[in-house]
Each structure stands twice: as structure tokens, then as C-alpha cells.
Amino acid sequence: LPKQARPIWVADQPYHTAAVQSLAEAVSGAVKGYMWTEEHPCIRFPNHMGVQAHERTGSLVAIRQRLGSAQRAPRHKEVLTRNRDFDDSPNFDPEDGLSVEYDVGGNLTTIYSKKAEDFNGPYLTYNADGSLSVRETCLYKEGRVISKLMSDIPPAFVGDIFKTLIVPVKKALGMGLAPNEEELCSEHGVDVSNVPAAELSQA
């Protein structure tokens, strides 16, 4: 079957914008801090979702489905941040749920889920052109790889993540999709124009 036409949606900011942190902090109730011992600024929204911005380039590092409430930074490890504010900033633990990660150019690289701190479910890695990196893609259960077969990945998994996490968060921030994300939306039948923006400011 021929691929569907790419969904038409024009964002205010390109997918590789360096303004991720300021876009996220503009959301009412957003709190800026760090996630565990990572140096990238992390902004948690009242709806428990969050994003991380690259500490050097400002580009998108990750979208997190659920982050825990703000707490003190861990004291067992020194983390050097651009503003040297790690120890004095709120700190968030990632909770059970999905994570989507990006390379320094803003291209989607990884989709995975965790439960009780272990990988659980599909772990997908992508190339810049949207093709699946088969070598690193697998299916986890409670932290153990149970399959390397692509046929064991639920067919609706990727499309559902675009509809419930990636597109809603990017729309709410006014960020565009990376080229490989556009390709994946077409491949998985996601009509971006019909996906609503996330209500990030609603607890």
C-alpha cells in the first residue's frame, strides 16, 4: 500500500529549536530542576509530564510521561551543570511510564517504557531517516530481554505513543516534529492535525 500523505501541521518552533527550556517554563505551574543525576535541565509540568533540554545546545533531550514530585537533589554524586545549580534545584525521579529520547540534532532516537525502574515492554531505536535500528530493538519484561523479533512488537505501539505523548507535548510547546517523526507518523497512520495538544498545566 502507498504511504499516506504526511500530516500537515505547522509549529511555531522547529524541531531542533534551542528554546526548549524557555518554551517549557512558559507553561503555567512548570517547575525547572533536574532528573536524578543527569545534567540536562528538566521541566516538570503540573500534569506530571516533563521534558529535558540539552545542557549545552538547548535542544530537546527527552519527553517523559511521568515524573515524580520535586525533592532534594541526591547528595552522593557531584553533577556539574551549566549554571552550577544542581544541588540547589528541585530534583525529579522518573516514574513508571514511557520515555522518548532525542539526539543533539532533535531527531527521535529511542522509545521505551519502565516499570519499577526496569525496562518493561518494547525498546525501540531509530535512525535519522525513521528506519528502525533492528540491532538494538527488543522486547523487555521486568528488565529482561524476552524477544528480539520485530513481530513481537505490538502493531499499534508506536502510533499510540505519537497520539498520546509525542505529538500532544510538542503541540503544547509549539515545537515541530523531526523529519523521522513525520515519517513514522505517515508509516503508522497518525493524523497529526487531529491530535490535540496536551493540557500540561492541568494537575
KEMAR-855020 format. One line per 10 residues: their letters; for each residue x, y, z of N, C-alpha, C, O. Coordinates in steps of 0.001 Angstrom, whole numbers, plus 500000, padded with zeros to 6 digits. Layout:
BEGIN
A) X:Y:Z:X:Y:Z:X:Y:Z:X:Y:Z | ...
# end
This chain:
BEGIN
LPKQARPIWV) 500840:498804:500000:500000:500000:500000:500875:501246:500000:501923:501260:500645 | 500458:502305:499280:501241:503540:499286:501167:504221:500640:500165:504111:501347 | 502228:504922:500995:502237:505635:502265:501231:506779:502221:500990:507379:501174 | 500653:507065:503381:499741:508195:503481:500535:509488:503337:501735:509535:503605 | 499834:510538:502905:500482:511845:502805:500905:512304:504190:500224:512034:505179 | 502005:512982:504253:502473:513472:505546:501469:514461:506130:500961:515326:505416 | 501182:514336:507432:500207:515227:508048:500674:516679:508003:501852:516978:508196 | 499722:517570:507746:500052:518995:507663:499835:519636:509021:498713:519675:509525 | 500901:520135:509606:500816:520869:510869:502064:521729:510967:503188:521229:510944 | 501846:523013:511075:502962:523948:511108:503119:524491:512525:502212:525130:513057
ADQPYHTAAV) 504267:524233:513128:504524:524669:514503:505212:526026:514517:505763:526476:513511 | 505167:526671:515687:505831:527969:515843:507347:527830:515863:508061:528716:515392 | 507837:526727:516402:509271:526498:516545:509673:525222:515806:508900:524265:515771 | 510868:525195:515216:511320:523971:514540:511655:522875:515549:511832:523144:516737 | 511739:521653:515070:512011:520510:515948:513367:520616:516633:513564:520045:517706 | 514310:521345:516021:515652:521465:516584:515850:522771:517352:516987:523183:517585 | 514768:523419:517742:514870:524682:518462:515763:524573:519695:515787:523542:520368 | 516487:525634:519978:517328:525703:521176:516576:526318:522348:517158:526567:523404 | 515282:526562:522161:514491:527264:523180:513581:526332:523964:512572:526779:524509 | 513912:525046:524035:513043:524086:524705:512779:524479:526159:511640:524430:526625
QSLAEAVSGA) 513824:524865:526862:513642:525207:528275:512702:526387:528454:511806:526334:529296 | 512887:527451:527682:512022:528624:527835:510593:528326:527410:509650:528835:528014 | 510422:527503:526373:509074:527107:525953:508380:526331:527065:507199:526545:527337 | 509123:525426:527707:508540:524611:528768:508257:525432:530027:507225:525250:530674 | 509173:526329:530367:508985:527135:531574:507843:528137:531429:507355:528670:532425 | 507414:528394:530193:506296:529313:529969:504954:528675:530310:503947:529374:530412 | 504930:527361:530487:503700:526661:530863:503379:526979:532322:504251:526875:533185 | 502151:527360:532598:501752:527708:533950:501967:526540:534906:501502:525428:534657 | 502673:526802:535998:502913:525783:537008:504117:524901:536761:504408:524019:537569 | 504825:525118:535661:506002:524308:535361:507109:524572:536375:507278:525702:536834
VKGYMWTEEH) 507865:523529:536727:508962:523645:537683:510236:523148:537021:510275:522045:536476 | 511276:523970:537070:512554:523597:536464:513472:522997:537513:513597:523518:538621 | 514109:521900:537150:515071:521261:538029:515921:520306:537228:516336:520619:536112 | 516186:519131:537799:516975:518105:537110:516374:516740:537416:515711:516556:538436 | 516612:515788:536522:516114:514439:536724:517248:513556:537226:518227:513312:536521 | 517095:513085:538458:518078:512241:539100:519460:512872:538991:519633:514006:539438 | 520462:512188:538416:521810:512763:538365:522198:513199:536953:523383:513234:536621 | 521213:513530:536123:521501:513993:534775:521697:515503:534759:521035:516232:535497 | 522608:515962:533915:522962:517379:533893:522023:518237:533060:522102:519464:533107 | 521138:517608:532300:520245:518362:531428:519077:518952:532225:518436:518227:532985
PCIRFPNHMG) 518785:520250:532071:517639:520835:532764:516359:520062:532460:516105:519676:531319 | 515575:519850:533482:514329:519093:533365:513179:519972:533851:513245:520550:534936 | 512140:520067:533052:510980:520865:533427:509791:519945:533611:509371:519258:532680 | 509250:519936:534825:508093:519092:535148:506835:519936:535109:506794:521034:535664 | 505805:519414:534448:504540:520117:534318:503548:519628:535372:503706:518532:535910 | 502529:520431:535669:501539:520013:536667:500844:518691:536357:500371:518022:537276 | 500771:518295:535074:500129:517018:534733:501087:515832:534870:500759:514717:534465 | 502273:516076:535441:503301:515074:535739:504189:514723:534543:505188:514025:534710 | 503845:515192:533347:504760:515010:532221:505947:515949:532378:505923:516870:533195 | 506985:515705:531584:508143:516573:531659:508994:516491:530407:508865:515556:529616
VQAHERTGSL) 509861:517471:530232:510813:517459:529124:512192:517818:529666:512324:518480:530695 | 513209:517365:528949:514588:517734:529272:515192:518465:528083:514985:518087:526930 | 515940:519514:528383:516625:520301:527363:518126:520071:527481:518662:519998:528587 | 518799:519957:526352:520237:519698:526362:520970:520820:527081:520722:521998:526822 | 521863:520457:527973:522515:521474:528810:523451:522386:528025:523765:523484:528486 | 523899:521958:526857:524762:522829:526042:524017:523485:524886:524153:524688:524662 | 523238:522707:524158:522609:523235:522944:521204:523768:523166:520712:524555:522358 | 520549:523356:524242:519184:523785:524496:518135:522995:523742:516940:523242:523900 | 518569:522042:522919:517627:521251:522129:516940:520194:522998:517332:519966:524142 | 515925:519563:522445:515160:518566:523190:515979:517298:523408:516528:516732:522462
VAIRQRLGSA) 516055:516862:524653:516733:515618:525013:515724:514490:525182:515948:513376:524709 | 514611:514780:525858:513652:513716:526154:512292:514286:526512:512167:515416:526985 | 511277:513469:526271:509925:513695:526783:509640:512548:527740:509788:511381:527378 | 509233:512878:528957:508944:511865:529978:507452:511874:530289:506856:512926:530521 | 506864:510689:530289:505427:510601:530544:505070:510925:531982:504048:511561:532242 | 505901:510496:532916:505600:510761:534322:506885:511029:535110:507842:510255:535068 | 506867:512146:535824:507956:512495:536731:507386:512665:538125:506280:513176:538300 | 508153:512232:539116:507718:512370:540494:507764:513810:540965:508296:514682:540278 | 507209:514054:542131:507207:515396:542712:508620:515866:543020:509539:515061:543174 | 508777:517173:543108:510085:517760:543370:510602:517337:544743:509852:517282:545717
QRAPRHKEVL) 511901:517039:544798:512556:516689:546043:513984:517242:546027:514396:517894:545067 | 514723:516978:547089:516106:517451:547148:516984:516677:546184:516736:515506:545895 | 518011:517346:545693:518965:516684:544798:519733:515610:545554:520030:515786:546735 | 520060:514508:544901:520863:513462:545565:522235:514001:545941:522843:514753:545180 | 522716:513618:547107:523974:514163:547625:525170:513251:547373:526304:513625:547672 | 524932:512063:546828:526015:511085:546723:526880:511288:545482:527911:510631:545334 | 526469:512193:544587:527225:512363:543347:527270:513836:542953:526257:514535:542981 | 528453:514287:542592:528597:515672:542131:528213:515752:540660:528745:515016:539829 | 527277:516658:540344:526816:516848:538977:527090:518290:538582:526567:519221:539194 | 527914:518468:537553:528270:519806:537101:527301:520238:536012:527243:519627:534945
TRNRDFDDSP) 526546:521286:536280:525611:521817:535300:526098:523166:534801:526976:523789:535398 | 525515:523600:533702:525949:524860:533087:525844:526038:534060:526708:526914:534088 | 524767:526042:534860:524559:527133:535811:525050:526796:537221:524858:527572:538158 | 525682:525637:537358:526207:525195:538655:525142:525286:539758:525398:525776:540858 | 523950:524801:539426:522817:524935:540347:522188:523596:540705:521069:523561:541217 | 522878:522505:540448:522268:521188:540652:521843:520979:542103:520708:520577:542361 | 522731:521244:543045:522447:520966:544456:521290:521797:544994:520602:521372:545922 | 521070:522979:544421:520042:523886:544939:518736:523806:544162:517789:524526:544477 | 518669:522947:543160:517480:522872:542308:516598:521684:542692:517083:520707:543263 | 515304:521768:542379:514428:520613:542575:514919:519421:541764:515536:519587:540712
NFDPEDGLSV) 514645:518242:542251:515069:517028:541567:513869:516103:541403:513041:515972:542305 | 513790:515467:540241:512643:514615:539938:513096:513193:539629:514078:512982:538917 | 512376:512233:540168:512604:510836:539814:511671:510465:538670:510499:510844:538687 | 512167:509729:537672:511260:509218:536649:510368:508135:537237:510854:507239:537927 | 509066:508209:536971:508137:507206:537455:507785:506233:536331:508221:506404:535193 | 506996:505215:536657:506598:504238:535653:505954:504933:534462:505110:505813:534631 | 506350:504539:533266:505760:505129:532084:506732:505193:530931:507808:504596:530971 | 506346:505917:529912:507084:505997:528659:508118:507110:528666:507941:508137:529320 | 509189:506892:527936:510192:507927:527681:510508:507922:526191:510570:506874:525548 | 510701:509112:525670:511085:509290:524269:512331:510157:524271:512324:511244:524850
EYDVGGNLTT) 513410:509694:523629:514681:510419:523681:515144:510826:522291:514769:510224:521285 | 515983:511884:522264:516399:512518:521013:517905:512716:520977:518558:512802:522016 | 518456:512789:519748:519874:513118:519624:520043:514632:519695:519060:515365:519801 | 521281:515097:519637:521561:516515:519830:520961:517371:518713:520801:518581:518876 | 520631:516750:517582:520011:517486:516488:518499:517501:516530:517858:518078:515651 | 517914:516864:517557:516470:516864:517704:515760:515721:517019:514532:515718:516937 | 516521:514732:516517:515915:513572:515866:515547:512507:516893:516307:512249:517826 | 514396:511897:516722:513965:510818:517602:514940:509649:517523:515289:509203:516431 | 515380:509156:518671:516310:508027:518686:515777:506806:519427:516057:505675:519028 | 515014:507014:520499:514651:505894:521362:513264:506071:521963:512880:507167:522373
IYSKKAEDFN) 512521:504966:522007:511235:504902:522704:511286:503684:523625:511640:502588:523190 | 510936:503875:524886:510904:502740:525810:509982:503039:526980:509569:504180:527187 | 509669:502007:527735:508882:502197:528952:509586:501497:530106:510326:500532:529915 | 509336:502008:531305:509908:501410:532507:508813:501171:533544:507825:501901:533628 | 509029:500119:534328:508152:499812:535444:509019:499369:536608:509831:498453:536479 | 508841:500029:537748:509665:499740:538936:511151:499826:538593:511951:499000:539033 | 511509:500841:537799:512879:501169:537401:513476:500198:536392:514628:500378:535995 | 512747:499185:535965:513242:498235:534968:512589:498506:533613:511443:498950:533542 | 513331:498232:532541:512721:498288:531221:511602:497260:531170:511750:496130:531636 | 510466:497682:530585:509317:496792:530526:508491:497131:529289:507868:498191:529217
GPYLTYNADG) 508494:496230:528326:507785:496486:527083:508763:496724:525944:509957:496463:526091 | 508270:497221:524802:509143:497450:523647:510219:498498:523931:509970:499503:524596 | 511409:498240:523414:512527:499193:523440:512918:499389:521981:513496:498497:521361 | 512600:500560:521436:512788:500814:520012:513835:501894:519792:513815:502923:520468 | 514744:501672:518859:515737:502681:518500:515613:502980:517007:515365:502091:516192 | 515796:504266:516674:515568:504713:515308:516778:505430:514728:517557:506065:515439 | 516906:505307:513413:517889:506076:512666:517271:507417:512282:516064:507615:512418 | 518114:508343:511799:517653:509687:511479:516607:509704:510364:515828:510652:510266 | 516580:508661:509518:515610:508623:508424:514294:507960:508821:513414:507775:507980 | 514156:507603:510092:512930:506993:510564:512934:505484:510523:511990:504854:511001
SLSVRETCLY) 513975:504885:509960:514047:503426:509919:514422:502874:511289:515125:503519:512067 | 513942:501680:511563:514190:501046:512848:515598:500461:512883:516030:499801:511937 | 516307:500706:513979:517621:500104:514172:517400:498722:514798:517243:498597:516012 | 517391:497713:513968:516993:496373:514400:517931:495807:515461:517484:495084:516352 | 519207:496119:515382:520187:495532:516299:519867:495840:517753:520049:494985:518621 | 519388:497060:518034:519170:497463:519423:517718:497386:519852:517412:497633:521019 | 516828:497054:518956:515415:496994:519279:515058:495628:519853:515494:494596:519343 | 514260:495633:520917:513897:494368:521554:512657:494557:522416:512106:495654:522504 | 512233:493484:523045:511082:493498:523940:511527:493051:525321:512114:491981:525481 | 511241:493884:526320:511624:493586:527701:510418:493143:528531:509277:493504:528245
KEGRVISKLM) 510700:492364:529548:509728:492083:530594:510458:492070:531922:511316:491223:532171 | 510101:493026:532775:510707:493154:534109:512228:493187:534037:512911:492531:534823 | 512750:493956:533088:514184:494182:532993:514956:493154:532193:516171:493280:532042 | 514282:492141:531679:514956:491101:530908:514466:491096:529463:513275:491262:529201 | 515388:490905:528539:515021:490802:527129:514333:489456:526907:514893:488401:527206 | 513108:489512:526375:512382:488263:526121:512211:487997:524628:511811:486902:524231 | 512519:489011:523792:512401:488782:522350:513178:489841:521585:513251:491001:521991 | 513759:489412:520463:514406:490333:519523:513646:490360:518196:514118:490935:517215 | 512487:489744:518172:511697:489666:516948:510819:490901:516792:510082:491267:517708 | 510900:491544:515625:510086:492717:515388:508598:492367:515393:507757:493215:515692
SDIPPAFVGD) 508283:491139:515066:506886:490713:515028:506245:490667:516412:505021:490608:516528 | 507067:490694:517458:506537:490670:518812:506227:492070:519361:505666:492207:520448 | 506595:493098:518604:506255:494466:519000:504796:494707:518625:504438:494538:517459 | 503945:495096:519568:502537:495335:519236:502398:496335:518093:503020:497396:518133 | 501595:496021:517071:501497:496880:515878:501088:498322:516174:501517:499239:515474 | 500266:498532:517200:499759:499874:517489:500661:500665:518440:500376:501825:518735 | 501736:500054:518918:502557:500669:519968:503090:502042:519560:502906:503016:520290 | 503741:502129:518414:504364:503386:518001:503317:504454:517729:503454:505588:518188 | 502285:504108:516994:501234:505081:516699:500596:505635:517959:500324:506833:518045 | 500356:504771:518939:499736:505208:520190:500632:506196:520938:500135:507139:521554
IFKTLIVPVK) 501944:505985:520887:502858:506897:521584:502853:508277:520925:502920:509300:521607 | 502774:508296:519607:502683:509587:518934:501379:510296:519285:501362:511518:519437 | 500297:509549:519415:498995:510156:519689:498843:510602:521136:498140:511574:521413 | 499496:509903:522062:499278:510180:523486:500412:510939:524165:500220:511494:525247 | 501594:510972:523542:502734:511604:524215:503494:512573:523320:503565:513763:523625 | 504059:512091:522230:504956:512932:521433:504238:514128:520826:504616:515274:521071 | 503212:513866:520041:502507:514971:519368:501810:515890:520370:501931:517108:520238 | 501083:515367:521369:500442:516275:522328:501416:517213:523043:501124:518398:523206 | 502569:516695:523469:503529:517542:524186:504160:518553:523239:504283:519729:523582 | 504559:518109:522059:505180:519039:521114:504200:520119:520669:504587:521275:520500
KALGMGLAPN) 502938:519753:520481:501933:520759:520115:501754:521774:521237:501652:522973:520980 | 501716:521300:522478:501534:522198:523614:502680:523197:523733:502478:524332:524166 | 503890:522773:523347:505062:523642:523427:505275:524452:522144:506093:525371:522114 | 504543:524112:521100:504714:524808:519823:505928:524351:519049:506492:525115:518266 | 506339:523107:519260:507501:522547:518580:507069:521643:517431:506062:520942:517530 | 507826:521662:516354:507538:520805:515227:508068:519401:515418:508845:519126:516332 | 507633:518521:514536:508121:517149:514533:509416:517057:513740:509593:517751:512739 | 510321:516194:514195:511539:515923:513437:511168:515175:512154:510125:514524:512102 | 512008:515261:511123:511699:514548:509876:511427:513066:510075:510527:512516:509441 | 512192:512406:510949:511925:510972:511136:510629:510740:511906:510015:509682:511771
EEELCSEHGV) 510204:511716:512715:508906:511595:513375:507773:511754:512362:506772:511041:512432 | 507927:512678:511431:506930:512834:510377:506815:511539:509570:505718:511104:509222 | 507963:510938:509284:507968:509694:508523:507241:508582:509301:506474:507811:508725 | 507488:508516:510588:506850:507493:511404:505342:507728:511541:504564:506775:511573 | 504933:509001:511621:503503:509294:511664:502816:508804:510390:501733:508221:510445 | 503447:509043:509255:502887:508569:507998:502835:507043:507954:501851:506447:507516 | 503916:506433:508418:504009:504974:508386:502966:504309:509275:502448:503240:508951 | 502660:504963:510418:501751:504351:511388:500354:504973:511377:499560:504750:512291 | 500064:505749:510341:498717:506268:510162:498272:507277:511198:497093:507318:511549 | 499191:508097:511697:498846:509111:512696:498523:510427:511996:499385:511018:511346
DVSNVPAAEL) 497286:510879:512130:496858:512163:511570:497156:513247:512602:496362:513488:513510 | 498293:513885:512454:498755:514854:513458:497763:515991:513640:497603:516499:514750 | 497110:516389:512591:496191:517521:512671:495012:517239:513599:494379:518168:514099 | 494717:515961:513829:493589:515607:514694:494003:515229:516116:493158:514849:516927 | 495289:515329:516419:495765:515011:517769:495789:516305:518589:496479:517251:518206 | 495062:516372:519696:495039:517608:520488:496318:517810:521299:497029:516858:521619 | 496585:519060:521617:497737:519386:522458:497482:518909:523882:496342:518885:524346 | 498549:518532:524564:498426:518100:525963:498067:519275:526861:498501:520404:526630 | 497284:519001:527867:496932:520019:528876:498010:519976:529960:497779:519458:531053 | 499164:520512:529656:500310:520392:530546:500119:521087:531884:500703:520676:532887
SQA) 499308:522133:531907:499166:522930:533136:498068:522410:534060:497838:522970:535131 | 497391:521338:533644:496312:520792:534485:496832:519641:535328:497323:518644:534799 | 496722:519782:536629:497187:518740:537549:496271:517530:537493:496501:516548:538199
# end
